[in-house]
Amino acid sequence: MESVKIGIVGTGGISHIHGKQLGELKNARIVAIADPNMGNRDTFIKSFNLDSIAQFDDHLDMLENIPMDAVLICSPHTLHYKQAMDAINHNCHVLIEKPMACSLEEAEHLIEIAKKANRVLQVSYQRHFEPAFLYIREAISSGTIGNLTSVTASLYQDWKHLTTGTWRQYPSLSGGGMLMDSGSHIVDVLLWTTGLKPIEVESKIEQHHTPVEQDSFTSIRFENNVVAGLNIVGNAPCWHETYVFCGENGAIFFDNGKIVLRLNGKEPVIPELPQQTTNSDKSFIDAILGHHNVMVPGDFAKEVVKLTERIYQSAGYKSITSIQ
């Protein structure tokens, strides 16, 4: 396979990041798009000079009429499961925007079907490719700060204001609120950097008079007696992302992209980070072509879905939690 032929389902805002990254690859080619919103399709086509590609209202029409090797899913959350299933059943590899699915049941079924079909199933958690988070993960696993003892992970965003009137505040399409959406990236970081499994989960949630949850404050006890606080706040004035990873010998502080390493009794160190070498789209194509293993596989992304579901359940929040 010299060039991977790709169809895109959903051509809203996030698809443009993928369009740019795919356009930089010589071994990938967008051949079709599907979106019920004609305006979204037209904007995407004009943005990337794709006038010659096929476009459809419905993803099934695209799958049945255009030969392709892979499908990128950028649609509302509750549509991910069926669209991914349909793509796999049409013998396509699949890259899904976060979250992988809206329930553990859906995630497990997708993994099972993809394995049976021998198709690549990857989820687009971009922090797995960013040098800052690769550094944090390596520092924790190599014992730079000693055995991990606690983590705080927080995201603040003006999500409530930005999503008013959009599908993100319609539970039938979003499957949840800020936690299911932007917060999914923070749950991903918490699980991926530490490599730990949550044992106990307790959460409080506030909707602020909207159809979906905006703020969630969660305490987690991981294995090895590591305690964590996960704070996802959608009712805030701006974006602010911060983590503190404490160990027996020191801590790593991340604040809006800036990292500081503090070891006990020593001066703070700002690590030198390498340049980023890949991303979700490049790694997906490389995995299809057999250049390396899937870097964000369904088996891992399922754990993000599982913890998200546990947080909602702990708070008594009713999200979309079963196969549609």
C-alpha positions as a Markdown table, in Angstrom:
| # | Residue | x | y | z |
|---|---|---|---|---|
| 1 | Met | 0.0 | 0.0 | 0.0 |
| 2 | Glu | 1.8 | 3.1 | -1.2 |
| 3 | Ser | -0.8 | 5.7 | -0.1 |
| 4 | Val | -3.6 | 5.3 | 2.5 |
| 5 | Lys | -6.9 | 6.4 | 1.2 |
| 6 | Ile | -8.9 | 8.2 | 3.9 |
| 7 | Gly | -12.5 | 9.1 | 4.4 |
| 8 | Ile | -13.5 | 11.7 | 7.1 |
| 9 | Val | -16.7 | 11.6 | 9.0 |
| 10 | Gly | -17.6 | 15.0 | 10.5 |
| 11 | Thr | -16.0 | 18.1 | 9.1 |
| 12 | Gly | -16.4 | 20.6 | 12.0 |
| 13 | Gly | -13.6 | 22.4 | 13.8 |
| 14 | Ile | -11.4 | 19.5 | 15.0 |
| 15 | Ser | -11.4 | 18.0 | 11.5 |
| 16 | His | -9.3 | 20.9 | 10.3 |
| 17 | Ile | -6.4 | 20.0 | 12.5 |
| 18 | His | -6.5 | 16.5 | 11.1 |
| 19 | Gly | -6.8 | 17.9 | 7.5 |
| 20 | Lys | -3.7 | 19.9 | 8.0 |
| 21 | Gln | -1.7 | 17.0 | 9.5 |
| 22 | Leu | -2.8 | 14.6 | 6.8 |
| 23 | Gly | -2.0 | 17.1 | 4.1 |
| 24 | Glu | 1.6 | 17.1 | 5.3 |
| 25 | Leu | 2.0 | 13.3 | 4.6 |
| 26 | Lys | 3.0 | 11.9 | 1.3 |
| 27 | Asn | 1.6 | 8.4 | 2.1 |
| 28 | Ala | -2.0 | 9.6 | 2.9 |
| 29 | Arg | -4.7 | 11.0 | 0.8 |
| 30 | Ile | -8.2 | 12.2 | 1.7 |
| 31 | Val | -10.6 | 10.8 | -0.9 |
| 32 | Ala | -14.1 | 11.6 | 0.6 |
| 33 | Ile | -15.9 | 13.3 | 3.4 |
| 34 | Ala | -19.3 | 12.8 | 5.1 |
| 35 | Asp | -21.2 | 15.4 | 7.1 |
| 36 | Pro | -24.9 | 16.3 | 7.2 |
| 37 | Asn | -23.9 | 19.9 | 7.3 |
| 38 | Met | -23.2 | 21.1 | 3.8 |
| 39 | Gly | -21.6 | 24.3 | 5.1 |
| 40 | Asn | -19.1 | 22.4 | 7.1 |
| 41 | Arg | -18.2 | 20.2 | 4.1 |
| 42 | Asp | -17.7 | 23.2 | 1.9 |
| 43 | Thr | -15.5 | 25.0 | 4.4 |
| 44 | Phe | -13.4 | 21.9 | 4.8 |
| 45 | Ile | -13.0 | 21.4 | 1.0 |
| 46 | Lys | -12.0 | 25.0 | 0.4 |
| 47 | Ser | -9.6 | 25.0 | 3.4 |
| 48 | Phe | -7.6 | 22.2 | 1.9 |
| 49 | Asn | -8.2 | 22.6 | -1.8 |
| 50 | Leu | -10.0 | 19.3 | -2.1 |
| 51 | Asp | -12.5 | 20.2 | -4.8 |
| 52 | Ser | -12.1 | 16.8 | -6.6 |
| 53 | Ile | -13.0 | 14.6 | -3.6 |
| 54 | Ala | -16.5 | 13.0 | -3.1 |
| 55 | Gln | -18.8 | 14.3 | -0.4 |
| 56 | Phe | -21.8 | 12.8 | 1.3 |
| 57 | Asp | -24.5 | 13.6 | 3.8 |
| 58 | Asp | -24.3 | 10.2 | 5.3 |
| 59 | His | -21.2 | 8.2 | 6.3 |
| 60 | Leu | -22.8 | 4.9 | 5.1 |
| 61 | Asp | -23.2 | 6.3 | 1.6 |
| 62 | Met | -19.5 | 7.2 | 1.7 |
| 63 | Leu | -18.4 | 3.8 | 2.9 |
| 64 | Glu | -20.5 | 2.0 | 0.3 |
| 65 | Asn | -19.6 | 4.1 | -2.7 |
| 66 | Ile | -15.9 | 5.2 | -2.3 |
| 67 | Pro | -13.0 | 2.7 | -2.0 |
| 68 | Met | -10.9 | 3.6 | 1.1 |
| 69 | Asp | -8.5 | 2.1 | 3.5 |
| 70 | Ala | -9.2 | 4.1 | 6.6 |
| 71 | Val | -11.8 | 6.4 | 8.3 |
| 72 | Leu | -11.2 | 9.3 | 10.6 |
| 73 | Ile | -14.2 | 10.0 | 12.9 |
| 74 | Cys | -14.6 | 13.7 | 14.0 |
| 75 | Ser | -18.4 | 13.6 | 14.8 |
| 76 | Pro | -20.3 | 14.2 | 18.0 |
| 77 | His | -19.5 | 11.8 | 20.7 |
| 78 | Thr | -22.6 | 9.5 | 20.8 |
| 79 | Leu | -22.1 | 8.8 | 17.1 |
| 80 | His | -18.6 | 7.5 | 17.4 |
| 81 | Tyr | -19.6 | 3.9 | 18.2 |
| 82 | Lys | -21.9 | 3.2 | 15.3 |
| 83 | Gln | -19.7 | 5.1 | 12.8 |
| 84 | Ala | -16.6 | 3.2 | 13.9 |
| 85 | Met | -18.5 | -0.1 | 13.7 |
| 86 | Asp | -19.7 | 0.7 | 10.2 |
| 87 | Ala | -16.2 | 1.6 | 9.1 |
| 88 | Ile | -14.7 | -1.6 | 10.5 |
| 89 | Asn | -17.4 | -3.6 | 8.9 |
| 90 | His | -16.4 | -2.0 | 5.6 |
| 91 | Asn | -12.9 | -3.3 | 6.2 |
| 92 | Cys | -11.5 | 0.1 | 7.1 |
| 93 | His | -8.9 | 1.1 | 9.8 |
| 94 | Val | -10.3 | 3.7 | 12.2 |
| 95 | Leu | -8.9 | 6.8 | 14.0 |
| 96 | Ile | -11.5 | 8.2 | 16.4 |
| 97 | Glu | -11.5 | 11.6 | 18.0 |
| 98 | Lys | -11.9 | 11.6 | 21.8 |
| 99 | Pro | -13.8 | 10.1 | 23.5 |
| 100 | Met | -13.5 | 6.6 | 22.0 |
| 101 | Ala | -17.1 | 5.9 | 23.0 |
| 102 | Cys | -19.6 | 7.0 | 25.6 |
| 103 | Ser | -19.7 | 3.8 | 27.6 |
| 104 | Leu | -17.4 | 0.9 | 28.5 |
| 105 | Glu | -19.8 | -1.5 | 26.8 |
| 106 | Glu | -19.4 | 0.4 | 23.5 |
| 107 | Ala | -15.6 | 0.6 | 23.9 |
| 108 | Glu | -15.2 | -3.1 | 24.6 |
| 109 | His | -17.3 | -4.1 | 21.6 |
| 110 | Leu | -15.3 | -1.8 | 19.3 |
| 111 | Ile | -12.1 | -3.4 | 20.4 |
| 112 | Glu | -13.5 | -6.9 | 19.9 |
| 113 | Ile | -14.7 | -6.2 | 16.4 |
| 114 | Ala | -11.5 | -4.4 | 15.4 |
| 115 | Lys | -9.4 | -7.3 | 16.6 |
| 116 | Lys | -11.5 | -9.8 | 14.7 |
| 117 | Ala | -11.3 | -7.8 | 11.5 |
| 118 | Asn | -7.5 | -7.2 | 12.0 |
| 119 | Arg | -8.1 | -3.4 | 11.7 |
| 120 | Val | -6.1 | -0.6 | 13.4 |
| 121 | Leu | -8.2 | 1.1 | 16.0 |
| 122 | Gln | -6.6 | 4.3 | 17.4 |
| 123 | Val | -7.9 | 7.2 | 19.5 |
| 124 | Ser | -6.7 | 10.7 | 18.9 |
| 125 | Tyr | -5.2 | 11.7 | 22.3 |
| 126 | Gln | -2.6 | 14.1 | 21.0 |
| 127 | Arg | -0.8 | 14.5 | 24.3 |
| 128 | His | 0.8 | 11.1 | 23.7 |
| 129 | Phe | 3.0 | 12.7 | 21.1 |
| 130 | Glu | 3.8 | 16.0 | 22.8 |
| 131 | Pro | 7.4 | 16.2 | 24.3 |
| 132 | Ala | 6.2 | 17.6 | 27.6 |
| 133 | Phe | 3.9 | 14.7 | 28.4 |
| 134 | Leu | 6.4 | 12.2 | 27.1 |
| 135 | Tyr | 8.9 | 13.6 | 29.5 |
| 136 | Ile | 6.5 | 13.4 | 32.4 |
| 137 | Arg | 5.7 | 9.8 | 31.7 |
| 138 | Glu | 9.3 | 8.8 | 31.3 |
| 139 | Ala | 10.3 | 10.7 | 34.5 |
| 140 | Ile | 7.7 | 8.9 | 36.5 |
| 141 | Ser | 8.4 | 5.4 | 35.1 |
| 142 | Ser | 12.2 | 5.8 | 35.5 |
| 143 | Gly | 11.9 | 6.9 | 39.2 |
| 144 | Thr | 13.2 | 10.5 | 38.7 |
| 145 | Ile | 11.0 | 11.7 | 41.5 |
| 146 | Gly | 10.9 | 8.4 | 43.4 |
| 147 | Asn | 7.8 | 6.3 | 43.9 |
| 148 | Leu | 4.7 | 8.4 | 43.0 |
| 149 | Thr | 2.6 | 9.4 | 46.0 |
| 150 | Ser | 0.0 | 11.9 | 44.6 |
| 151 | Val | -1.2 | 13.7 | 41.6 |
| 152 | Thr | -3.4 | 16.7 | 41.0 |
| 153 | Ala | -4.8 | 17.3 | 37.5 |
| 154 | Ser | -6.9 | 20.3 | 36.7 |
| 155 | Leu | -8.4 | 21.9 | 33.6 |
| 156 | Tyr | -10.3 | 25.2 | 33.6 |
| 157 | Gln | -12.1 | 26.4 | 30.4 |
| 158 | Asp | -14.8 | 28.8 | 29.4 |
| 159 | Trp | -16.6 | 25.7 | 28.1 |
| 160 | Lys | -20.0 | 26.6 | 29.4 |
| 161 | His | -20.0 | 29.8 | 27.4 |
| 162 | Leu | -18.3 | 28.4 | 24.3 |
| 163 | Thr | -20.7 | 25.5 | 23.9 |
| 164 | Thr | -24.0 | 27.2 | 24.6 |
| 165 | Gly | -26.4 | 26.3 | 21.7 |
| 166 | Thr | -24.1 | 23.6 | 20.2 |
| 167 | Trp | -24.3 | 19.8 | 20.1 |
| 168 | Arg | -21.9 | 19.6 | 23.1 |
| 169 | Gln | -24.8 | 20.7 | 25.4 |
| 170 | Tyr | -27.3 | 18.2 | 24.0 |
| 171 | Pro | -26.8 | 14.9 | 25.9 |
| 172 | Ser | -28.1 | 12.8 | 23.1 |
| 173 | Leu | -25.1 | 13.9 | 21.0 |
| 174 | Ser | -22.5 | 14.8 | 23.6 |
| 175 | Gly | -23.0 | 11.8 | 26.0 |
| 176 | Gly | -22.0 | 14.2 | 28.8 |
| 177 | Gly | -20.6 | 17.6 | 29.5 |
| 178 | Met | -17.1 | 19.1 | 30.1 |
| 179 | Leu | -15.7 | 15.8 | 31.5 |
| 180 | Met | -16.7 | 13.8 | 28.5 |
| 181 | Asp | -15.4 | 16.5 | 26.1 |
| 182 | Ser | -12.2 | 18.5 | 27.0 |
| 183 | Gly | -11.9 | 16.7 | 30.3 |
| 184 | Ser | -11.3 | 13.4 | 28.4 |
| 185 | His | -7.8 | 14.7 | 27.6 |
| 186 | Ile | -7.0 | 15.2 | 31.3 |
| 187 | Val | -8.3 | 11.8 | 32.3 |
| 188 | Asp | -6.1 | 10.4 | 29.5 |
| 189 | Val | -3.0 | 12.2 | 30.9 |
| 190 | Leu | -3.7 | 11.0 | 34.4 |
| 191 | Leu | -3.9 | 7.4 | 33.4 |
| 192 | Trp | -1.3 | 7.3 | 30.7 |
| 193 | Thr | 1.5 | 9.2 | 32.5 |
| 194 | Thr | 1.1 | 7.2 | 35.8 |
| 195 | Gly | 0.3 | 3.8 | 34.3 |
| 196 | Leu | -1.9 | 3.2 | 37.4 |
| 197 | Lys | -5.3 | 1.7 | 37.8 |
| 198 | Pro | -8.0 | 3.5 | 39.9 |
| 199 | Ile | -9.3 | 1.6 | 42.9 |
| 200 | Glu | -11.7 | 4.1 | 44.5 |
| 201 | Val | -13.5 | 7.0 | 42.9 |
| 202 | Glu | -15.6 | 9.7 | 44.6 |
| 203 | Ser | -17.0 | 12.7 | 42.7 |
| 204 | Lys | -19.1 | 15.8 | 43.0 |
| 205 | Ile | -20.7 | 17.4 | 39.9 |
| 206 | Glu | -22.4 | 20.7 | 39.1 |
| 207 | Gln | -24.4 | 21.5 | 36.0 |
| 208 | His | -24.9 | 25.2 | 36.6 |
| 209 | His | -28.5 | 25.1 | 35.2 |
| 210 | Thr | -27.4 | 23.6 | 31.9 |
| 211 | Pro | -28.4 | 20.3 | 30.2 |
| 212 | Val | -25.0 | 18.7 | 30.9 |
| 213 | Glu | -22.4 | 18.8 | 33.7 |
| 214 | Gln | -20.0 | 21.7 | 33.7 |
| 215 | Asp | -17.8 | 21.2 | 36.8 |
| 216 | Ser | -16.6 | 17.9 | 38.3 |
| 217 | Phe | -14.3 | 17.4 | 41.3 |
| 218 | Thr | -13.1 | 13.9 | 41.8 |
| 219 | Ser | -10.9 | 12.2 | 44.4 |
| 220 | Ile | -9.2 | 8.9 | 43.3 |
| 221 | Arg | -7.2 | 6.3 | 45.1 |
| 222 | Phe | -5.0 | 4.4 | 42.6 |
| 223 | Glu | -3.1 | 1.2 | 43.2 |
| 224 | Asn | 0.1 | 1.5 | 45.3 |
| 225 | Asn | -1.8 | 4.0 | 47.5 |
| 226 | Val | -1.3 | 6.9 | 45.1 |
| 227 | Val | -4.0 | 9.5 | 45.7 |
| 228 | Ala | -5.2 | 12.0 | 43.1 |
| 229 | Gly | -7.5 | 15.0 | 42.6 |
| 230 | Leu | -9.1 | 15.5 | 39.2 |
| 231 | Asn | -10.7 | 18.8 | 38.7 |
| 232 | Ile | -12.6 | 19.6 | 35.4 |
| 233 | Val | -14.1 | 23.1 | 35.5 |
| 234 | Gly | -16.2 | 24.3 | 32.5 |
| 235 | Asn | -17.6 | 27.3 | 34.3 |
| 236 | Ala | -14.4 | 29.3 | 34.1 |
| 237 | Pro | -13.2 | 32.5 | 32.3 |
| 238 | Cys | -10.4 | 30.9 | 30.3 |
| 239 | Trp | -8.3 | 27.8 | 29.5 |
| 240 | His | -5.8 | 26.8 | 32.2 |
| 241 | Glu | -4.3 | 23.3 | 32.4 |
| 242 | Thr | -2.1 | 22.3 | 35.3 |
| 243 | Tyr | -0.7 | 19.1 | 36.9 |
| 244 | Val | 1.5 | 18.3 | 39.9 |
| 245 | Phe | 3.1 | 14.8 | 40.2 |
| 246 | Cys | 4.6 | 14.3 | 43.7 |
| 247 | Gly | 6.9 | 11.5 | 44.5 |
| 248 | Glu | 9.1 | 10.4 | 47.5 |
| 249 | Asn | 12.1 | 12.4 | 46.1 |
| 250 | Gly | 10.5 | 15.4 | 44.4 |
| 251 | Ala | 7.8 | 16.6 | 42.1 |
| 252 | Ile | 7.0 | 17.6 | 38.5 |
| 253 | Phe | 5.0 | 20.8 | 38.0 |
| 254 | Phe | 3.2 | 21.4 | 34.7 |
| 255 | Asp | 1.5 | 24.7 | 34.2 |
| 256 | Asn | 0.1 | 25.6 | 30.8 |
| 257 | Gly | 2.9 | 23.9 | 28.9 |
| 258 | Lys | 5.8 | 24.9 | 31.2 |
| 259 | Ile | 7.5 | 22.1 | 33.2 |
| 260 | Val | 9.6 | 22.4 | 36.3 |
| 261 | Leu | 11.3 | 19.5 | 38.1 |
| 262 | Arg | 11.8 | 20.0 | 41.8 |
| 263 | Leu | 13.9 | 17.4 | 43.7 |
| 264 | Asn | 14.2 | 17.4 | 47.4 |
| 265 | Gly | 16.9 | 19.9 | 48.6 |
| 266 | Lys | 17.9 | 20.9 | 45.1 |
| 267 | Glu | 17.4 | 23.9 | 42.9 |
| 268 | Pro | 14.5 | 23.7 | 40.4 |
| 269 | Val | 15.3 | 22.4 | 36.9 |
| 270 | Ile | 13.5 | 23.3 | 33.6 |
| 271 | Pro | 14.0 | 20.2 | 31.4 |
| 272 | Glu | 15.1 | 20.6 | 27.8 |
| 273 | Leu | 12.5 | 18.9 | 25.6 |
| 274 | Pro | 13.1 | 17.6 | 22.1 |
| 275 | Gln | 11.1 | 18.6 | 19.1 |
| 276 | Gln | 7.8 | 16.7 | 18.4 |
| 277 | Thr | 8.3 | 14.1 | 15.7 |
| 278 | Thr | 4.9 | 12.7 | 15.1 |
| 279 | Asn | 1.2 | 13.2 | 15.8 |
| 280 | Ser | -2.1 | 11.4 | 15.9 |
| 281 | Asp | -2.5 | 11.3 | 12.1 |
| 282 | Lys | 1.0 | 10.4 | 11.2 |
| 283 | Ser | 1.2 | 7.7 | 13.8 |
| 284 | Phe | -2.1 | 6.3 | 12.6 |
| 285 | Ile | -0.9 | 6.1 | 9.0 |
| 286 | Asp | 2.4 | 4.6 | 10.1 |
| 287 | Ala | 0.6 | 2.0 | 12.2 |
| 288 | Ile | -1.5 | 1.0 | 9.1 |
| 289 | Leu | 1.6 | 0.7 | 7.0 |
| 290 | Gly | 3.3 | -1.5 | 9.7 |
| 291 | His | 6.0 | 1.0 | 10.6 |
| 292 | His | 5.2 | 0.7 | 14.3 |
| 293 | Asn | 2.5 | -0.5 | 16.7 |
| 294 | Val | -0.6 | 1.5 | 17.4 |
| 295 | Met | 0.5 | 4.3 | 19.7 |
| 296 | Val | -2.9 | 5.0 | 21.3 |
| 297 | Pro | -4.8 | 1.7 | 21.0 |
| 298 | Gly | -8.4 | 1.0 | 21.9 |
| 299 | Asp | -7.3 | -1.1 | 24.8 |
| 300 | Phe | -5.8 | 1.9 | 26.5 |
| 301 | Ala | -8.5 | 4.4 | 25.4 |
| 302 | Lys | -11.1 | 2.1 | 26.9 |
| 303 | Glu | -9.6 | 2.8 | 30.4 |
| 304 | Val | -10.4 | 6.5 | 29.9 |
| 305 | Val | -14.0 | 5.6 | 29.0 |
| 306 | Lys | -14.1 | 3.3 | 32.1 |
| 307 | Leu | -12.9 | 6.0 | 34.5 |
| 308 | Thr | -15.2 | 8.6 | 33.0 |
| 309 | Glu | -18.1 | 6.3 | 33.5 |
| 310 | Arg | -17.1 | 5.6 | 37.1 |
| 311 | Ile | -16.9 | 9.3 | 37.8 |
| 312 | Tyr | -20.4 | 9.9 | 36.5 |
| 313 | Gln | -21.8 | 7.0 | 38.4 |
| 314 | Ser | -20.1 | 8.1 | 41.6 |
| 315 | Ala | -21.8 | 11.5 | 41.3 |
| 316 | Gly | -25.2 | 10.0 | 40.4 |
| 317 | Tyr | -25.0 | 11.8 | 37.0 |
| 318 | Lys | -27.0 | 10.3 | 34.1 |
| 319 | Ser | -24.9 | 10.2 | 31.0 |
| 320 | Ile | -25.3 | 8.1 | 27.8 |
| 321 | Thr | -24.0 | 4.8 | 29.1 |
| 322 | Ser | -25.2 | 2.0 | 26.8 |
| 323 | Ile | -24.9 | 1.0 | 23.2 |
| 324 | Gln | -27.3 | 3.0 | 21.0 |
